[in-house]
Amino acid sequence: MPSWKNVRADFPALQQQVHGRPLVYLDNAATTQKPQAVIDALSHFYEHDNANVHRGLHALSMRATDGYEGARARVAKFIHAAAPEEIVFTRGTTESLNLVAASWGDANLKPGDVILLAEMEHHSNLVPWQLAARRTGAKLRYVPVTGDEGLLDLSQLDRLLTPEVKVFAFTHISNTLGTINPAAELCARARKVGAISVVDAAQSIGHMPVDVQAMGCDFLAFSGHKMAGVTGIGVLYGRRALLDAMPPWQGGGGMIAHVDFFESRWKPSPERFEAGTPNFADAVALGAACDYLDGLGREEIRRHDGGLAAAAYAKLGTLPNIRLLGPSQGERGGLVSFALGDVHAHDVVTFADEDGIALRGGHHCNQPLMKKLGLTGTARASFYVYNTEAEVDALVASLQRIQKFFR
């Protein structure tokens, strides 16, 4: 088991004060901080191996290509994909989901088909499907959320997940509610009616083991910057047979097998989806992030982050006039979202910042969910490997100060 007290020292950005207070960084659902090992991997690449990949026969290009394709194999191992060819590098979760909605969606959806989503979806797993529905004539359908408890109402699934459904896209862990959805069960239910499953793993990938084969998903998307990696790199996992049957999303160099003036032929996946110069340096850094998280142990990270969220939920619940969202029983992801009486979420975040505490406030790219719950937004505390229960106590003390001021 890691020595959690020592983990903080691995993250240079945490070794600072904000407004004269030690930084308490509780905005990890938006982006995590980066360990020195990841920063060093990125710096080493630029200092020693920087060259374009796949196109050069000189030493630096070959080293860069080895690093890039090595990162692809490392990510495949990290999520237990069947082969590195099932890993497509993108800019992040949003681009990955747009790729599926545009490429697979436009090629397979037609009028009368249904796209099934959950009411808790982040805009990244909602807007691309709205656009796909508009282009293809398919319809949108939603699995309801059970109010503040934030669970999917699975009693409605038989009524909603019918043979007309061609896509079931859902989040693994809600970025507002902290709900952990039963991904393997939902993927199996989709497969039974002939629908593909698309999983948004942005909030789960860095916090727990993710095994795409055990989950049984057809596609899975995530971002490197939410799992101790750097910004600008993400992943789309897709079953090889599906990827190879999909048309390219963008055209350019690197993704073609042959081009003449009037026609082109494409390479197989993943190259056909990586037009142009890929983000090879950040991919190498993502491989280093995989190494770092596996060094800590992802089951241990799951217990640590979930334990902090449970402690925060219990301690915040002792405050008067607070509305907590997400499961009150059982396991939750490493975050707690709340409304503090009539105090606007942005005021909560601004006052907490004076105490050196970084929170997130707003609708969290969950506007339809907020509207359903009768909220304009919430404040959110989200936890990671370097956070401690003492920081949860600092959050509670800060909120008590805020309540006293606004009272």
C-alpha positions as CSV (number, residue, x, y, z in Angstrom):
1,M,0.0,0.0,0.0
2,P,1.4,3.5,-0.9
3,S,2.4,5.9,1.8
4,W,-0.2,8.5,1.0
5,K,1.6,11.1,3.1
6,N,4.6,10.9,0.8
7,V,2.7,11.0,-2.4
8,R,2.1,14.8,-2.3
9,A,5.9,15.3,-2.6
10,D,5.7,13.8,-6.1
11,F,3.7,16.8,-7.4
12,P,5.6,20.1,-7.7
13,A,2.5,22.3,-8.2
14,L,1.3,21.3,-4.7
15,Q,4.4,22.7,-3.0
16,Q,3.1,26.3,-2.9
17,Q,0.9,28.6,-0.9
18,V,-2.2,30.4,-2.1
19,H,-3.2,33.6,-0.3
20,G,-0.7,32.7,2.4
21,R,-2.2,29.2,3.0
22,P,-0.9,25.8,1.9
23,L,-2.7,24.8,-1.3
24,V,-5.6,22.4,-0.9
25,Y,-6.3,21.3,-4.4
26,L,-9.8,19.8,-4.6
27,D,-10.5,20.4,-8.3
28,N,-9.3,17.1,-9.6
29,A,-12.4,16.2,-11.6
30,A,-11.5,19.2,-13.8
31,T,-7.8,18.2,-14.1
32,T,-5.3,16.5,-11.9
33,Q,-1.9,17.8,-11.0
34,K,1.2,16.2,-12.6
35,P,3.8,14.1,-10.9
36,Q,7.5,14.9,-11.4
37,A,7.9,11.5,-13.3
38,V,5.4,12.6,-16.0
39,I,7.0,16.1,-16.2
40,D,10.4,14.5,-16.6
41,A,9.2,12.1,-19.3
42,L,7.9,15.0,-21.3
43,S,11.0,17.1,-20.8
44,H,13.3,14.1,-21.7
45,F,11.4,13.5,-24.9
46,Y,11.8,17.1,-26.0
47,E,15.4,17.3,-24.9
48,H,16.5,14.1,-26.6
49,D,14.0,12.4,-29.0
50,N,12.0,15.2,-30.6
51,A,11.2,14.4,-34.2
52,N,8.2,13.6,-36.3
53,V,7.0,10.0,-36.1
54,H,6.4,7.3,-38.8
55,R,8.0,9.4,-41.5
56,G,11.7,9.5,-40.9
57,L,14.6,7.0,-41.2
58,H,17.0,9.0,-39.1
59,A,17.7,8.1,-35.5
60,L,15.6,10.7,-33.7
61,S,12.5,9.9,-35.8
62,M,12.9,6.2,-35.1
63,R,13.3,6.9,-31.4
64,A,10.2,9.1,-31.4
65,T,8.2,6.5,-33.3
66,D,9.2,3.8,-30.8
67,G,8.2,6.1,-27.9
68,Y,4.9,6.9,-29.5
69,E,3.9,3.4,-30.4
70,G,5.3,2.2,-27.1
71,A,2.9,4.6,-25.4
72,R,0.0,3.1,-27.4
73,A,1.0,-0.4,-26.2
74,R,1.3,0.9,-22.6
75,V,-2.2,2.4,-22.7
76,A,-3.6,-0.8,-24.2
77,K,-2.1,-2.7,-21.3
78,F,-3.5,-0.1,-18.8
79,I,-7.1,-0.7,-19.9
80,H,-6.6,-4.4,-20.9
81,A,-7.4,-3.8,-24.6
82,A,-6.9,-6.9,-26.8
83,A,-4.3,-5.1,-29.0
84,P,-2.5,-1.7,-29.3
85,E,-4.4,-1.2,-32.6
86,E,-7.6,-0.7,-30.6
87,I,-6.1,2.5,-29.1
88,V,-6.6,5.8,-31.0
89,F,-4.9,8.9,-29.7
90,T,-7.0,12.0,-29.6
91,R,-7.0,15.4,-27.9
92,G,-9.2,14.1,-25.1
93,T,-12.5,12.6,-24.1
94,T,-14.5,15.2,-26.0
95,E,-12.7,14.5,-29.3
96,S,-12.9,10.8,-28.8
97,L,-16.7,10.9,-28.3
98,N,-17.1,13.3,-31.3
99,L,-15.1,10.8,-33.4
100,V,-17.5,7.9,-32.6
101,A,-20.6,10.0,-33.0
102,A,-19.5,11.4,-36.4
103,S,-17.7,8.4,-37.9
104,W,-19.7,5.4,-36.6
105,G,-22.9,7.4,-36.1
106,D,-23.1,8.9,-39.6
107,A,-22.3,5.5,-41.2
108,N,-24.8,3.5,-39.1
109,L,-27.6,5.6,-37.8
110,K,-30.8,6.4,-39.8
111,P,-34.3,7.8,-39.3
112,G,-36.2,5.7,-36.7
113,D,-33.1,4.6,-34.8
114,V,-32.7,5.6,-31.2
115,I,-29.6,6.9,-29.3
116,L,-30.0,6.1,-25.6
117,L,-28.2,8.4,-23.1
118,A,-28.4,9.0,-19.3
119,E,-29.7,12.2,-17.8
120,M,-26.4,12.6,-15.9
121,E,-24.3,12.9,-19.1
122,H,-21.5,15.5,-19.4
123,H,-22.1,17.8,-22.4
124,S,-19.2,15.9,-24.1
125,N,-21.3,12.7,-24.2
126,L,-24.5,14.6,-25.0
127,V,-23.9,17.3,-27.6
128,P,-22.1,15.0,-30.1
129,W,-25.1,12.7,-30.1
130,Q,-27.5,15.6,-30.5
131,L,-25.5,16.6,-33.6
132,A,-25.5,13.0,-34.9
133,A,-29.3,12.8,-34.4
134,R,-29.8,16.0,-36.3
135,R,-27.6,14.7,-39.2
136,T,-29.1,11.2,-39.4
137,G,-32.7,11.6,-38.3
138,A,-32.2,9.3,-35.3
139,K,-34.0,10.1,-32.0
140,L,-32.6,10.7,-28.5
141,R,-33.9,8.9,-25.4
142,Y,-32.8,9.2,-21.8
143,V,-32.5,6.9,-18.8
144,P,-33.8,9.0,-15.8
145,V,-31.8,9.9,-12.7
146,T,-33.4,9.3,-9.3
147,G,-33.2,12.9,-8.0
148,D,-30.5,14.0,-5.5
149,E,-29.5,10.4,-4.8
150,G,-28.2,10.4,-8.4
151,L,-28.6,6.8,-9.4
152,L,-29.8,5.6,-12.8
153,D,-33.4,4.3,-12.6
154,L,-32.6,0.9,-14.0
155,S,-36.2,-0.2,-13.5
156,Q,-36.9,1.8,-16.6
157,L,-34.2,0.1,-18.7
158,D,-36.4,-2.6,-20.2
159,R,-38.8,0.1,-21.4
160,L,-36.1,2.3,-22.8
161,L,-33.5,-0.2,-24.2
162,T,-35.4,-1.6,-27.1
163,P,-34.3,-3.0,-30.5
164,E,-34.7,0.5,-31.9
165,V,-31.7,1.6,-29.8
166,K,-28.5,1.4,-31.8
167,V,-26.2,3.3,-29.4
168,F,-26.2,3.3,-25.6
169,A,-23.8,6.0,-24.4
170,F,-23.3,6.6,-20.7
171,T,-20.7,7.9,-18.2
172,H,-18.9,5.5,-16.0
173,I,-18.7,7.9,-13.1
174,S,-20.8,11.1,-13.0
175,N,-18.7,14.3,-12.8
176,T,-21.4,16.0,-10.7
177,L,-23.0,13.2,-8.7
178,G,-20.1,10.8,-8.1
179,T,-22.3,7.9,-9.1
180,I,-20.5,4.8,-10.3
181,N,-22.7,3.2,-12.9
182,P,-22.7,-0.6,-13.4
183,A,-20.8,-0.4,-16.7
184,A,-20.5,-4.1,-17.4
185,E,-24.2,-4.7,-16.8
186,L,-25.2,-1.8,-19.0
187,C,-22.9,-2.9,-21.8
188,A,-24.3,-6.4,-21.6
189,R,-27.9,-5.1,-21.7
190,A,-27.0,-3.0,-24.8
191,R,-25.4,-6.0,-26.5
192,K,-28.6,-8.0,-25.9
193,V,-30.7,-5.7,-28.1
194,G,-27.9,-5.2,-30.7
195,A,-26.8,-1.8,-29.6
196,I,-23.2,-0.7,-29.3
197,S,-22.0,0.7,-26.0
198,V,-20.0,3.9,-25.6
199,V,-18.5,4.6,-22.2
200,D,-17.3,8.0,-21.0
201,A,-14.5,7.0,-18.6
202,A,-13.1,10.5,-18.0
203,Q,-13.8,10.4,-14.2
204,S,-13.0,6.7,-13.7
205,I,-9.8,6.2,-15.7
206,G,-7.4,7.6,-13.1
207,H,-9.3,6.5,-10.0
208,M,-9.9,2.8,-10.4
209,P,-9.0,-0.2,-12.5
210,V,-10.6,-0.1,-16.0
211,D,-10.7,-3.3,-18.0
212,V,-12.4,-2.9,-21.3
213,Q,-12.7,-6.6,-22.0
214,A,-14.3,-7.3,-18.6
215,M,-16.6,-4.3,-19.1
216,G,-17.6,-5.5,-22.5
217,C,-17.8,-2.0,-24.0
218,D,-17.5,-1.3,-27.7
219,F,-16.0,2.1,-27.3
220,L,-14.4,3.9,-24.3
221,A,-13.1,7.4,-24.1
222,F,-10.9,9.2,-21.6
223,S,-8.4,12.2,-21.2
224,G,-4.8,12.0,-20.0
225,H,-5.0,15.2,-18.0
226,K,-7.5,13.7,-15.6
227,M,-5.2,10.8,-14.7
228,A,-2.0,12.6,-13.8
229,G,-1.0,13.0,-17.5
230,V,-0.6,16.2,-19.5
231,T,-3.3,18.2,-21.4
232,G,-3.9,17.7,-25.1
233,I,-3.8,13.9,-25.2
234,G,-6.7,11.5,-24.9
235,V,-7.7,8.0,-26.0
236,L,-10.5,6.4,-27.9
237,Y,-10.6,2.6,-27.3
238,G,-12.7,0.8,-29.9
239,R,-13.1,-2.9,-30.7
240,R,-10.9,-3.5,-33.8
241,A,-13.7,-4.8,-36.0
242,L,-15.7,-1.7,-35.4
243,L,-12.8,0.7,-35.9
244,D,-11.8,-1.0,-39.2
245,A,-15.3,-0.7,-40.5
246,M,-15.6,3.0,-39.7
247,P,-14.8,5.8,-42.2
248,P,-12.1,8.3,-41.4
249,W,-13.2,11.4,-39.5
250,Q,-10.5,13.7,-40.8
251,G,-8.2,13.5,-43.8
252,G,-4.6,14.3,-44.3
253,G,-1.1,12.8,-44.0
254,G,-0.4,9.7,-42.0
255,M,-3.8,8.1,-42.4
256,I,-3.7,7.1,-46.1
257,A,-2.5,4.0,-47.9
258,H,-2.7,5.6,-51.3
259,V,-3.7,8.9,-52.8
260,D,-4.2,10.1,-56.4
261,F,-5.9,13.2,-57.7
262,F,-9.4,11.8,-57.5
263,E,-9.4,9.0,-54.9
264,S,-7.7,7.9,-51.7
265,R,-7.5,4.7,-49.7
266,W,-7.1,4.5,-45.9
267,K,-4.8,2.7,-43.6
268,P,-6.5,0.4,-41.0
269,S,-7.1,1.6,-37.5
270,P,-5.7,3.3,-35.6
271,E,-3.8,5.2,-38.3
272,R,-6.9,6.1,-40.3
273,F,-8.1,8.2,-37.3
274,E,-4.8,10.0,-36.6
275,A,-4.5,12.4,-39.6
276,G,-1.6,14.8,-39.6
277,T,1.2,15.0,-37.1
278,P,0.1,13.3,-33.9
279,N,0.6,14.5,-30.4
280,F,3.5,12.2,-29.9
281,A,5.3,13.9,-27.0
282,D,2.1,14.0,-24.8
283,A,1.5,10.4,-25.7
284,V,4.8,9.5,-24.2
285,A,3.9,11.4,-21.1
286,L,0.6,9.5,-20.9
287,G,2.6,6.3,-20.9
288,A,4.6,7.6,-17.9
289,A,1.3,8.5,-16.2
290,C,0.1,4.9,-16.6
291,D,3.4,3.7,-15.0
292,Y,3.0,6.2,-12.1
293,L,-0.6,5.1,-11.3
294,D,0.2,1.4,-11.6
295,G,3.1,2.0,-9.2
296,L,0.6,3.3,-6.6
297,G,-1.9,0.6,-7.4
298,R,-5.3,1.4,-8.9
299,E,-7.3,-0.6,-6.4
300,E,-5.6,1.3,-3.6
301,I,-6.3,4.6,-5.4
302,R,-10.0,3.6,-5.7
303,R,-10.2,2.9,-1.9
304,H,-8.3,6.1,-1.1
305,D,-10.3,8.5,-3.3
306,G,-13.6,6.8,-2.5
307,G,-12.8,6.9,1.2
308,L,-12.1,10.7,1.1
309,A,-15.4,11.3,-0.8
310,A,-17.3,9.2,1.8
311,A,-15.7,11.1,4.6
312,A,-16.4,14.5,2.9
313,Y,-20.1,13.5,2.3
314,A,-20.5,12.6,6.0
315,K,-18.7,15.7,7.4
316,L,-20.4,18.1,5.0
317,G,-23.7,16.5,6.0
318,T,-23.3,17.9,9.5
319,L,-23.5,21.5,8.2
320,P,-26.8,23.2,8.4
321,N,-28.7,24.1,5.2
322,I,-26.5,22.1,2.8
323,R,-27.9,20.0,-0.1
324,L,-25.6,17.1,-1.1
325,L,-25.9,15.3,-4.4
326,G,-25.0,11.7,-5.2
327,P,-25.3,8.4,-3.5
328,S,-25.8,8.5,0.3
329,Q,-25.1,4.7,0.6
330,G,-22.5,2.5,-1.0
331,E,-19.4,3.4,-3.0
332,R,-19.1,6.7,-4.8
333,G,-16.5,8.2,-7.0
334,G,-13.9,10.6,-5.5
335,L,-16.1,13.8,-5.5
336,V,-18.9,15.5,-3.6
337,S,-21.1,18.1,-5.2
338,F,-23.2,20.4,-3.0
339,A,-25.4,23.5,-2.7
340,L,-24.8,25.7,0.4
341,G,-28.2,27.2,1.1
342,D,-28.8,30.4,-0.9
343,V,-25.0,31.1,-1.4
344,H,-24.1,31.0,-5.1
345,A,-21.6,28.3,-6.0
346,H,-19.3,30.9,-7.4
347,D,-19.3,32.7,-4.1
348,V,-18.5,29.5,-2.3
349,V,-15.5,28.9,-4.6
350,T,-14.3,32.5,-4.3
351,F,-14.4,32.5,-0.5
352,A,-12.8,29.0,-0.3
353,D,-10.0,30.2,-2.5
354,E,-9.2,32.8,0.2
355,D,-8.5,29.8,2.5
356,G,-6.2,28.3,-0.1
357,I,-8.8,25.7,-1.2
358,A,-9.4,25.1,-4.9
359,L,-13.0,24.0,-5.6
360,R,-15.1,24.1,-8.8
361,G,-18.4,25.9,-9.0
362,G,-21.1,26.0,-11.7
363,H,-23.1,23.6,-13.8
364,H,-20.1,21.3,-14.5
365,C,-21.2,20.9,-18.1
366,N,-24.3,19.2,-16.8
367,Q,-26.9,21.8,-17.6
368,P,-29.8,19.4,-18.3
369,L,-29.2,17.5,-15.0
370,M,-29.0,20.8,-13.1
371,K,-32.3,21.9,-14.6
372,K,-33.9,18.5,-13.7
373,L,-32.7,19.0,-10.1
374,G,-33.9,22.6,-9.9
375,L,-30.4,24.0,-9.5
376,T,-28.3,26.6,-11.4
377,G,-25.1,25.0,-10.2
378,T,-23.2,23.5,-7.3
379,A,-19.8,23.6,-5.7
380,R,-17.8,20.5,-6.1
381,A,-14.9,19.0,-4.1
382,S,-13.0,16.3,-6.0
383,F,-10.2,14.2,-4.6
384,Y,-7.1,12.5,-5.8
385,V,-4.0,10.5,-4.5
386,Y,-2.4,13.5,-2.9
387,N,-5.4,14.6,-0.8
388,T,-5.9,13.8,2.8
389,E,-8.7,13.8,5.4
390,A,-7.1,16.8,7.1
391,E,-7.9,18.7,3.8
392,V,-11.5,17.5,4.1
393,D,-11.6,19.1,7.6
394,A,-10.1,22.3,6.1
395,L,-12.9,22.3,3.6
396,V,-15.6,21.9,6.3
397,A,-14.0,24.7,8.3
398,S,-13.9,27.0,5.3
399,L,-17.6,26.3,4.5
400,Q,-18.5,27.1,8.2
401,R,-16.7,30.5,7.7
402,I,-18.7,31.1,4.5
403,Q,-22.0,30.2,6.2
404,K,-21.2,32.6,9.0
405,F,-20.3,35.4,6.7
406,F,-23.5,35.0,4.6
407,R,-25.7,34.5,7.6
